[in-house]
């Protein structure tokens, strides 16, 4: 069984949070959309940090 890399999981979480943010924004829930947008940004930064660690990924 193959386990996904941590940076790949972080990237998937960022995409999911970004899509949820857009969906909540279109349904008229601005503060929830903002929180998911913030979470998407954090996941994206975590992905960049993990990629720059030169293979220290699980």
N, C-alpha and C positions, 0 to 999 in steps of 0.2 A: 504494500500500500504506500503510495507516494503522498508525502505531506507537502502542502504548499509553503512557499517561502513567506516569511513574516512580511516583507515589503509588498508582496502580492496581496496578502490579506488586507494590509493597510490601504492599498490602492482601491480594492473592492469596497471597503468600508467608506472611503472618501466618495466614491461614485454613488453609492447608495444614499449617503447623507445628502449629497448634492441634488440627486433626483427627488428625494423627499422634501428638500427645501423648496425646490421649484413647484412641486405639487401643492405644498401647503401655501405657498405664495399665491398660486392661482385660485385656490379655494377661499382666500380671504382671511388667512390666519397669519398675520405678519410677525408676531413675536415668536411663534413656533417655527416659522420659516427662517427667521434670523438665527435661532438657536441651532437648527440643523445646518444652516450655512456656515456658522462658526465651527461646528463639528466637522464639516467637510473640509474646511481650511486646515484644521488641526490634523486631520488624517492625512491630508496632502503633504503638510510639512513633515509629518512622521515618516511618510513614504520616502521623501527626499533624503531625510537624515539616514534612513536605513540603507538606501541605495549608495550613499557616499561612504559607508563604512567598509567598503572594499571586501565584500564576501563574508562578513561576520554574521550573515543571515543564517537562520536555522534551516 
